[in-house]
Amino acid sequence: MRYSCLLGILVMISAVSAQESPKEILNRFRSAGMKGGDSAAGEKVFRSEKAGCTKCHTTGEKKRLAGPDLNVIGDKFDRNQLIKSVLEPSARIHPDHATVSLVLKSGRVVNGVLKRRTDESVELFDEQGNAQSVSVDDIEEQRGSKTSLMPAGLHKLMDEQQFADLIAWLETKTQPDSDHPGIPSQISSATKSAELKVFADGFDHPVWLTPKPGEHGTWIVVEQKTCKAWQLKQSAGDLTRSVFVDMSSESISGVYEGVMCLAFHPDFEKNGLYYLNHHVREEGVFSPVIVERQATEDRSRDSGRATRRLIRIKQETDLHWGGMLAFGPDNLLYIGAGDGGPQEDPDGHGQNTKTWQGKILRIDVDGRTGDKAYGIPDSNPFVGRTDVLPEIWGLGFRMPWRFSWDNKTNEMWVGDIGQNLFEEVTIARKGGNHGWNVYEGFTHFSDRYRRQGDSYVPPVFSYRRRLGVSVTGGYVYRGTRNSSLTGCYIFGDFETKYIWALRREPSGGVTVRRIAQCPQKPCSFGIDHDGEVFVIGYQGTIYRLVVDGVQFP
């Protein structure tokens, strides 16, 4: 009897040990996905009721669901990335589709992807793709989740061949070519590439670099997540760094939250004033804020004096917050404000002239208008109108992450991050409507918020998903090391890491060439006191863009 029991236990142990571990199962599906499959069969898997993919994903239909539209997913992701996104959906969650958890006063928790938030309610898409509306009065707490709404065990609903077929079909979802002259199918490389030479490293998620006024060879580097700005000084070939300001006691920090930008007052050498764009969460509401601080008398660091807040831009979501501020050639402060989300700007913030969201704002930090902490310049384009907020300088932007001025022409160049299909580079116009969300790039997006009689400023250039998915605005080159690049706009893409040079032609068209590919994701560009260009790698390295010998085009 004892022998029979022991034998039974050994058999059970042997059976358990023979079972595949979850890791082994995932590896088997990864191998199957890499072998290719039948795309026609893969579409049937995608549209099957068992897989349930269509509950949360569209493929080009004008309909918003919980998950991203997959119509051009084959341009965004290679095969490895497609496999990982299906097998491990929580490994990398884009903030536009992150899960929100609402803890209700009753104790119940409602999870979903944000559809819309108003003063009265929060609307979410649940895991079945259905929209739910929850009264704000019933919510005790709202918090983010690191778990994707997409189920992690999707592969369990199919065999290896079906999984391979699904991946093969997703690969076919690419963007068709366009005959628009501003949307190239491909971008050729320059005859000789620029060199990306390490200038400084060891930073924690740097997002901005700016030269310090009056101190040649000195820059300020802003770290997003630590909420610190560092002074970087070059002397006799050595680089030293010291903390210029630590905003961690005032700014929230997270995967995408923190300090975004820093700008020096035009008279910084005299008054020591400088400005920051950072994030706060007050009364449960996420907001970018623009604040003024003051440096010590020797201008070596922040003085520790109290912050003076200028503007708080309240948002319904934590998305699309813009992030840029800079003083223009007119010595006025320009602020980039994103549409505030959710995806596709469902409330039309970009076109709504009674909100700051989706705009570029312009204020006078030295003046006062009424009870405002700043002045409204008399030359702002909408001053005197009751239907437009007077701070608005330009409208119709989605996510104007970085902008700059050509120091010869004074034109403002903007890298505006796109929605589903296109990224765009725009020369912003005073009082201009730059299209979002009536247009995405050069193409029509929606008529929901189109106003009769409105005209729109088209971008200079727009590129499709096969070339990148998140434009990083840069600078018009006015350095002295390469005359063939003079007047070319240097910019890049955060995901593909491409660095491009763009030149406007007398005919009205543009010539664009790829001049480098950054080892890290380029989140910003910077310049030195001589106009030469830096590239800021988000993983911690600042590069000099050495353009000697690059022939353009």
C-alpha positions as CSV (number, residue, x, y, z in Angstrom):
1,M,0.0,0.0,0.0
2,R,2.8,2.3,0.9
3,Y,4.6,1.4,-2.2
4,S,1.6,2.2,-4.4
5,C,1.2,5.6,-2.7
6,L,4.9,6.4,-3.2
7,L,4.7,5.3,-6.9
8,G,1.7,7.6,-7.4
9,I,3.5,10.5,-5.9
10,L,6.5,10.0,-8.1
11,V,4.2,9.8,-11.2
12,M,2.6,13.1,-10.2
13,I,5.9,14.8,-9.6
14,S,7.1,13.5,-13.0
15,A,4.0,14.8,-14.7
16,V,4.4,18.3,-13.1
17,S,8.1,18.5,-14.0
18,A,7.2,17.6,-17.6
19,Q,4.9,20.5,-17.9
20,E,6.2,23.6,-19.6
21,S,6.8,26.7,-17.6
22,P,5.1,29.9,-18.6
23,K,8.5,31.2,-19.9
24,E,9.0,28.1,-22.0
25,I,5.5,28.5,-23.5
26,L,6.1,32.1,-24.4
27,N,9.5,31.2,-26.0
28,R,7.7,28.6,-28.1
29,F,5.2,31.2,-29.4
30,R,8.0,33.7,-30.0
31,S,9.8,31.1,-32.1
32,A,6.6,30.4,-34.1
33,G,6.0,34.1,-34.6
34,M,9.5,34.6,-36.0
35,K,9.0,31.9,-38.6
36,G,6.3,33.8,-40.5
37,G,2.7,32.8,-41.3
38,D,-0.3,33.2,-43.6
39,S,-1.5,36.9,-43.4
40,A,-4.9,36.1,-44.8
41,A,-5.4,33.4,-42.1
42,G,-4.1,35.9,-39.6
43,E,-6.8,38.4,-40.4
44,K,-9.4,35.7,-39.6
45,V,-7.7,35.2,-36.2
46,F,-7.8,38.9,-35.5
47,R,-11.5,39.2,-36.4
48,S,-12.6,36.0,-34.6
49,E,-14.9,36.2,-31.7
50,K,-12.6,33.9,-29.7
51,A,-9.5,36.2,-30.0
52,G,-11.7,39.2,-29.3
53,C,-9.2,41.7,-30.8
54,T,-11.9,43.9,-32.4
55,K,-13.4,44.7,-29.0
56,C,-10.6,47.1,-28.4
57,H,-8.8,47.7,-31.7
58,T,-9.8,49.2,-35.0
59,T,-8.0,49.0,-38.4
60,G,-8.6,52.4,-40.0
61,E,-12.3,52.8,-39.1
62,K,-13.3,56.2,-37.8
63,K,-14.1,54.8,-34.4
64,R,-12.3,55.2,-31.0
65,L,-11.9,52.2,-28.8
66,A,-9.7,51.3,-25.8
67,G,-6.7,50.2,-27.7
68,P,-4.8,51.9,-30.5
69,D,-5.8,51.8,-34.1
70,L,-3.7,49.1,-35.8
71,N,-4.0,50.3,-39.4
72,V,-0.3,51.2,-39.7
73,I,1.1,49.0,-36.9
74,G,3.4,47.3,-39.4
75,D,5.2,50.6,-39.9
76,K,5.5,51.3,-36.2
77,F,6.7,47.9,-35.0
78,D,9.0,45.3,-36.5
79,R,8.3,41.6,-36.1
80,N,10.0,41.3,-32.7
81,Q,8.1,44.2,-31.3
82,L,4.8,42.9,-32.6
83,I,5.4,39.6,-31.0
84,K,6.4,41.2,-27.7
85,S,3.3,43.5,-27.7
86,V,1.0,40.6,-28.1
87,L,2.7,38.2,-25.6
88,E,3.6,40.8,-23.0
89,P,1.1,43.7,-23.3
90,S,2.1,45.3,-20.0
91,A,5.8,45.4,-20.8
92,R,5.5,48.7,-22.6
93,I,2.3,50.7,-22.3
94,H,1.9,54.0,-24.2
95,P,0.5,56.7,-21.9
96,D,-2.4,57.3,-24.4
97,H,-3.7,53.8,-23.7
98,A,-2.6,53.3,-20.1
99,T,-5.1,51.8,-17.7
100,V,-6.8,54.1,-15.2
101,S,-8.2,52.7,-11.9
102,L,-11.1,54.5,-10.3
103,V,-11.6,53.7,-6.6
104,L,-15.2,54.5,-5.8
105,K,-16.5,55.6,-2.4
106,S,-18.4,52.3,-2.3
107,G,-15.1,50.4,-2.4
108,R,-15.6,49.1,-5.9
109,V,-12.7,49.6,-8.4
110,V,-13.4,50.4,-12.0
111,N,-10.5,49.9,-14.5
112,G,-10.3,51.1,-18.1
113,V,-8.7,53.4,-20.6
114,L,-9.7,57.0,-20.4
115,K,-12.2,58.0,-23.0
116,R,-13.2,61.4,-21.7
117,R,-13.3,63.4,-18.5
118,T,-15.6,66.3,-17.7
119,D,-16.4,68.2,-14.5
120,E,-19.3,65.8,-14.0
121,S,-18.1,62.4,-15.0
122,V,-15.2,60.2,-16.1
123,E,-15.8,57.9,-19.1
124,L,-13.6,54.7,-19.5
125,F,-13.4,51.9,-22.0
126,D,-13.5,48.6,-20.1
127,E,-11.7,45.3,-21.0
128,Q,-14.7,44.4,-23.2
129,G,-14.4,47.6,-25.2
130,N,-17.6,49.0,-23.7
131,A,-17.8,52.6,-22.5
132,Q,-18.6,53.2,-18.8
133,S,-19.4,56.6,-17.3
134,V,-18.7,57.2,-13.6
135,S,-19.9,60.3,-11.7
136,V,-17.1,62.4,-10.3
137,D,-19.1,62.5,-7.0
138,D,-18.7,58.8,-6.7
139,I,-14.9,58.7,-7.1
140,E,-12.7,58.5,-4.0
141,E,-9.4,58.2,-5.9
142,Q,-8.1,58.0,-9.4
143,R,-4.7,56.3,-10.0
144,G,-2.7,54.8,-12.8
145,S,-2.0,51.2,-13.3
146,K,1.1,49.4,-14.7
147,T,-1.1,46.6,-16.1
148,S,-2.4,46.8,-19.6
149,L,-6.1,46.4,-20.3
150,M,-5.1,44.0,-23.0
151,P,-5.1,40.4,-21.5
152,A,-1.6,38.8,-21.0
153,G,-2.8,35.3,-22.0
154,L,-4.0,36.1,-25.5
155,H,-1.8,33.4,-26.9
156,K,-3.7,30.8,-24.9
157,L,-6.7,31.4,-27.2
158,M,-4.8,30.1,-30.3
159,D,-2.2,27.6,-31.4
160,E,1.3,28.4,-32.6
161,Q,0.3,28.5,-36.3
162,Q,-2.6,30.9,-35.6
163,F,-0.2,33.1,-33.6
164,A,2.3,33.2,-36.4
165,D,-0.5,34.0,-38.9
166,L,-1.7,36.9,-36.7
167,I,1.8,38.4,-36.5
168,A,2.1,38.0,-40.3
169,W,-1.1,39.9,-40.8
170,L,-0.2,42.7,-38.4
171,E,3.1,43.1,-40.4
172,T,1.0,43.9,-43.5
173,K,-0.8,46.8,-41.9
174,T,1.3,49.6,-43.4
175,Q,0.7,53.1,-44.6
176,P,0.2,53.5,-48.4
177,D,2.4,55.9,-50.3
178,S,1.2,59.5,-50.8
179,D,1.7,61.7,-53.8
180,H,1.8,64.9,-51.6
181,P,5.1,66.6,-52.1
182,G,5.4,67.3,-48.4
183,I,5.0,63.6,-47.4
184,P,7.9,61.6,-48.8
185,S,7.8,57.8,-49.0
186,Q,11.4,57.5,-48.0
187,I,14.2,59.9,-46.9
188,S,17.6,59.3,-48.4
189,S,20.8,59.5,-46.4
190,A,23.3,62.3,-46.9
191,T,26.5,61.4,-48.8
192,K,28.4,61.5,-45.5
193,S,26.8,61.2,-42.1
194,A,27.3,63.5,-39.2
195,E,29.2,62.1,-36.2
196,L,27.5,61.9,-32.8
197,K,30.3,62.5,-30.3
198,V,29.7,62.0,-26.6
199,F,29.9,65.4,-24.9
200,A,28.6,64.4,-21.4
201,D,26.9,61.4,-19.9
202,G,25.5,59.9,-16.7
203,F,22.4,62.1,-16.6
204,D,19.1,60.7,-15.4
205,H,16.5,61.2,-18.2
206,P,17.7,64.6,-19.5
207,V,15.2,66.4,-21.6
208,W,16.6,69.9,-22.1
209,L,19.9,71.7,-22.6
210,T,20.3,75.5,-23.0
211,P,23.4,77.7,-23.0
212,K,23.8,79.9,-19.9
213,P,23.7,83.6,-20.7
214,G,27.0,85.5,-20.3
215,E,29.1,82.3,-19.6
216,H,30.6,80.9,-22.8
217,G,31.1,77.1,-22.3
218,T,28.4,76.8,-19.7
219,W,25.0,75.0,-20.1
220,I,22.0,74.0,-18.0
221,V,20.8,70.4,-18.3
222,V,17.3,69.6,-17.1
223,E,16.5,66.1,-15.8
224,Q,12.8,65.2,-16.1
225,K,12.4,62.6,-13.4
226,T,14.8,63.9,-10.7
227,C,13.4,67.4,-11.3
228,K,16.9,68.8,-11.1
229,A,18.7,71.2,-13.4
230,W,22.5,70.9,-13.6
231,Q,25.0,73.5,-14.5
232,L,27.6,72.0,-16.9
233,K,30.8,74.0,-17.2
234,Q,33.6,73.4,-19.7
235,S,37.0,74.6,-18.8
236,A,40.4,73.6,-20.2
237,G,38.9,70.5,-21.8
238,D,37.2,69.4,-18.5
239,L,33.5,69.3,-17.7
240,T,32.3,69.9,-14.2
241,R,28.7,69.8,-13.1
242,S,26.8,71.2,-10.1
243,V,23.1,71.4,-9.1
244,F,21.6,74.6,-10.4
245,V,18.2,74.0,-8.9
246,D,16.3,71.0,-7.4
247,M,12.5,71.2,-7.9
248,S,11.7,67.8,-6.5
249,S,9.8,69.4,-3.5
250,E,7.5,71.3,-5.9
251,S,7.2,69.1,-9.0
252,I,5.6,65.7,-9.3
253,S,7.7,63.0,-11.0
254,G,6.9,59.8,-12.9
255,V,7.4,58.0,-16.1
256,Y,6.3,61.0,-18.1
257,E,5.9,63.7,-15.4
258,G,8.5,66.1,-14.0
259,V,10.4,69.1,-15.1
260,M,10.3,69.7,-18.9
261,C,12.1,72.9,-19.8
262,L,14.0,75.9,-18.5
263,A,14.3,79.4,-20.0
264,F,16.5,82.3,-18.9
265,H,15.1,85.8,-18.7
266,P,16.5,88.0,-21.5
267,D,18.1,90.1,-18.8
268,F,19.2,87.2,-16.6
269,E,22.7,88.5,-16.2
270,K,21.2,91.6,-14.5
271,N,18.1,90.3,-12.7
272,G,18.9,86.6,-12.2
273,L,15.4,85.5,-13.2
274,Y,14.6,82.2,-15.0
275,Y,11.5,80.1,-15.7
276,L,10.5,76.5,-15.6
277,N,7.8,74.3,-17.1
278,H,7.0,71.5,-14.7
279,H,4.1,69.3,-13.5
280,V,1.9,69.4,-10.4
281,R,-1.1,67.5,-9.2
282,E,-3.4,69.6,-7.1
283,E,-6.8,68.6,-5.8
284,G,-6.4,65.5,-7.9
285,V,-6.0,67.5,-11.1
286,F,-2.8,67.2,-13.3
287,S,-1.4,70.5,-14.5
288,P,1.6,71.9,-16.3
289,V,2.7,75.1,-14.5
290,I,5.0,77.9,-15.6
291,V,7.0,79.4,-12.7
292,E,9.6,82.1,-12.1
293,R,12.6,81.6,-9.9
294,Q,15.7,83.6,-9.1
295,A,19.4,82.7,-9.1
296,T,22.0,83.8,-6.6
297,E,23.9,87.1,-7.1
298,D,26.8,85.3,-8.7
299,R,24.3,83.4,-10.9
300,S,25.9,80.1,-10.1
301,R,22.7,78.4,-8.7
302,D,19.2,79.0,-7.6
303,S,18.8,81.4,-4.7
304,G,16.3,79.3,-2.7
305,R,13.7,82.2,-2.8
306,A,10.1,81.3,-3.1
307,T,8.7,80.3,-6.5
308,R,6.4,82.8,-8.3
309,R,3.7,80.9,-10.3
310,L,2.6,82.5,-13.5
311,I,0.3,80.0,-15.2
312,R,-1.4,76.8,-14.3
313,I,-2.9,74.9,-17.3
314,K,-5.4,72.5,-15.8
315,Q,-6.0,69.2,-17.7
316,E,-8.6,66.5,-17.7
317,T,-5.8,63.9,-18.3
318,D,-2.1,63.5,-17.8
319,L,-1.5,63.4,-21.6
320,H,-0.2,65.8,-24.3
321,W,1.1,68.5,-22.0
322,G,3.2,70.4,-24.5
323,G,6.4,71.0,-22.5
324,M,8.2,73.9,-24.1
325,L,8.8,77.4,-23.0
326,A,11.3,79.9,-24.5
327,F,11.8,83.6,-24.9
328,G,11.3,84.8,-28.5
329,P,13.2,87.4,-30.5
330,D,10.7,89.9,-29.1
331,N,11.8,89.1,-25.5
332,L,8.3,87.7,-24.7
333,L,7.8,84.2,-23.2
334,Y,6.2,81.6,-25.5
335,I,4.7,78.5,-23.9
336,G,3.8,75.2,-25.8
337,A,0.5,73.7,-24.4
338,G,-0.7,70.3,-25.7
339,D,-4.3,69.4,-26.4
340,G,-4.5,67.6,-23.0
341,G,-5.8,64.4,-24.4
342,P,-7.4,61.9,-24.5
343,Q,-6.5,60.4,-27.8
344,E,-7.8,62.2,-30.9
345,D,-8.7,65.3,-28.9
346,P,-12.4,64.3,-28.5
347,D,-13.4,67.6,-26.9
348,G,-11.7,69.7,-29.6
349,H,-9.3,71.6,-27.4
350,G,-7.0,72.3,-30.3
351,Q,-9.7,74.4,-32.0
352,N,-11.4,75.7,-28.8
353,T,-10.3,79.4,-28.4
354,K,-11.6,79.5,-24.8
355,T,-8.9,77.1,-23.5
356,W,-5.1,77.3,-23.4
357,Q,-4.8,73.6,-24.4
358,G,-3.6,72.9,-27.9
359,K,-2.0,76.3,-28.2
360,I,1.1,78.3,-28.2
361,L,0.8,81.1,-25.6
362,R,2.7,84.4,-25.4
363,I,3.0,86.5,-22.2
364,D,5.0,89.4,-20.8
365,V,6.7,88.2,-17.6
366,D,7.7,91.8,-16.7
367,G,4.2,93.2,-16.9
368,R,0.8,92.8,-15.1
369,T,-2.6,92.7,-16.7
370,G,-5.4,93.0,-14.2
371,D,-5.0,90.4,-11.5
372,K,-2.8,88.1,-13.7
373,A,0.7,87.4,-12.6
374,Y,1.9,88.5,-16.0
375,G,1.1,90.9,-18.7
376,I,-0.8,90.4,-22.0
377,P,1.2,91.9,-24.8
378,D,-0.8,94.5,-26.8
379,S,0.6,92.8,-30.0
380,N,-1.0,89.4,-29.2
381,P,-3.2,88.5,-32.2
382,F,-6.5,88.2,-30.3
383,V,-6.3,91.0,-27.8
384,G,-9.7,92.8,-27.6
385,R,-11.7,89.8,-28.7
386,T,-14.1,88.2,-26.2
387,D,-14.3,84.8,-28.0
388,V,-10.5,84.1,-27.7
389,L,-8.3,84.0,-24.7
390,P,-5.8,86.9,-25.0
391,E,-2.7,84.7,-24.2
392,I,-3.2,82.7,-27.3
393,W,-0.6,83.4,-30.0
394,G,-1.3,80.4,-32.3
395,L,-3.8,77.5,-32.1
396,G,-4.4,74.0,-33.6
397,F,-1.5,72.1,-32.1
398,R,-1.6,68.6,-30.6
399,M,1.7,68.2,-28.7
400,P,4.2,71.0,-29.5
401,W,7.0,69.4,-27.5
402,R,9.8,71.6,-28.9
403,F,10.1,74.8,-30.9
404,S,12.8,77.3,-31.7
405,W,13.5,80.4,-33.8
406,D,15.7,80.8,-36.8
407,N,18.0,83.5,-35.6
408,K,18.3,85.0,-39.1
409,T,14.6,85.0,-40.2
410,N,13.0,85.0,-36.7
411,E,10.6,82.2,-37.9
412,M,9.4,79.8,-35.3
413,W,9.9,76.1,-36.2
414,V,7.7,73.6,-34.3
415,G,7.9,69.8,-34.0
416,D,4.2,68.9,-33.4
417,I,3.8,65.2,-32.4
418,G,1.0,63.5,-34.4
419,Q,-1.9,61.2,-33.7
420,N,-2.4,58.1,-35.9
421,L,-0.6,58.6,-39.2
422,F,1.7,61.6,-39.4
423,E,4.3,63.6,-37.6
424,E,4.8,67.2,-38.7
425,V,7.2,70.1,-38.8
426,T,5.5,73.5,-38.9
427,I,6.5,77.1,-39.2
428,A,4.1,78.7,-36.7
429,R,2.3,81.8,-37.6
430,K,1.1,84.6,-35.3
431,G,-2.7,84.2,-35.0
432,G,-2.6,81.1,-37.2
433,N,-4.8,78.0,-36.9
434,H,-2.4,75.1,-37.5
435,G,-5.1,72.5,-38.0
436,W,-5.4,69.9,-35.3
437,N,-7.8,68.1,-35.0
438,V,-9.4,69.1,-38.3
439,Y,-6.1,68.1,-39.9
440,E,-3.3,65.7,-39.0
441,G,-0.3,66.9,-41.0
442,F,-1.5,67.7,-44.5
443,T,-4.5,65.2,-44.3
444,H,-8.1,65.7,-43.2
445,F,-8.8,64.2,-39.8
446,S,-12.2,65.3,-38.6
447,D,-14.9,67.9,-39.3
448,R,-16.4,67.8,-35.8
449,Y,-14.8,71.0,-34.7
450,R,-14.3,72.7,-38.0
451,R,-15.7,76.3,-38.1
452,Q,-17.1,77.7,-41.3
453,G,-14.7,80.2,-42.9
454,D,-11.6,79.1,-41.0
455,S,-8.4,78.6,-42.9
456,Y,-5.5,76.5,-41.7
457,V,-1.7,76.8,-41.8
458,P,-0.3,73.6,-43.4
459,P,3.0,72.1,-42.1
460,V,6.2,72.5,-43.9
461,F,6.9,68.8,-43.8
462,S,5.1,65.7,-42.6
463,Y,6.3,62.1,-42.4
464,R,4.6,58.8,-42.1
465,R,4.9,56.0,-39.5
466,R,7.5,54.0,-41.3
467,L,10.0,56.8,-40.7
468,G,9.0,57.5,-37.1
469,V,6.3,58.0,-34.6
470,S,7.3,61.0,-32.4
471,V,8.9,64.1,-33.9
472,T,11.6,65.9,-31.8
473,G,11.8,69.5,-32.9
474,G,15.3,71.1,-33.2
475,Y,17.1,74.1,-34.6
476,V,17.8,75.9,-37.9
477,Y,21.5,75.5,-38.3
478,R,23.4,78.8,-38.2
479,G,26.8,77.4,-37.0
480,T,30.0,77.9,-38.9
481,R,31.4,74.4,-39.3
482,N,29.3,73.4,-42.4
483,S,28.1,76.0,-44.9
484,S,26.1,73.4,-46.9
485,L,23.8,73.0,-43.8
486,T,23.3,76.7,-43.2
487,G,19.6,77.4,-43.1
488,C,18.7,73.7,-42.8
489,Y,16.3,72.7,-39.9
490,I,17.9,69.9,-37.9
491,F,15.4,67.6,-36.1
492,G,14.7,64.0,-35.3
493,D,12.4,61.2,-34.2
494,F,12.3,59.9,-30.7
495,E,11.6,56.3,-31.6
496,T,13.5,55.6,-34.8
497,K,16.4,57.8,-33.5
498,Y,16.8,59.3,-37.0
499,I,18.4,62.8,-37.3
500,W,17.3,64.8,-40.4
501,A,18.2,68.0,-42.1
502,L,15.4,69.9,-44.0
503,R,15.9,72.7,-46.4
504,R,13.1,74.7,-48.0
505,E,13.5,75.2,-51.7
506,P,12.7,78.3,-53.7
507,S,10.0,76.3,-55.5
508,G,8.1,75.9,-52.3
509,G,9.0,72.3,-51.7
510,V,11.5,70.8,-49.3
511,T,14.6,68.6,-49.5
512,V,15.2,66.3,-46.5
513,R,18.1,64.0,-45.8
514,R,19.0,61.7,-43.0
515,I,22.3,62.9,-41.6
516,A,22.7,60.5,-38.5
517,Q,21.0,58.0,-36.3
518,C,21.4,58.6,-32.5
519,P,22.5,55.8,-30.3
520,Q,19.8,56.9,-27.8
521,K,16.3,58.3,-28.2
522,P,16.7,62.0,-29.1
523,C,14.2,63.8,-26.8
524,S,15.6,67.3,-27.5
525,F,18.2,69.3,-29.3
526,G,20.4,72.1,-28.0
527,I,22.9,74.6,-29.2
528,D,26.1,76.1,-27.9
529,H,27.0,79.8,-27.9
530,D,28.3,79.4,-31.4
531,G,25.2,77.8,-32.9
532,E,26.5,74.3,-33.1
533,V,24.0,71.5,-32.3
534,F,23.7,69.1,-29.4
535,V,21.5,66.0,-29.3
536,I,20.0,65.0,-25.9
537,G,19.7,61.3,-25.6
538,Y,16.9,60.4,-23.2
539,Q,18.9,57.5,-21.7
540,G,21.4,59.9,-20.3
541,T,23.9,61.0,-22.8
542,I,24.4,64.4,-24.5
543,Y,26.1,64.3,-27.9
544,R,27.7,66.9,-30.1
545,L,26.4,66.7,-33.6
546,V,29.7,67.0,-35.6
547,V,28.6,68.1,-39.0
548,D,32.0,68.7,-40.6
549,G,32.1,67.1,-44.1
550,V,28.3,66.4,-44.3
551,Q,27.2,67.3,-47.8
552,F,23.6,68.5,-48.2
553,P,21.6,67.3,-50.0
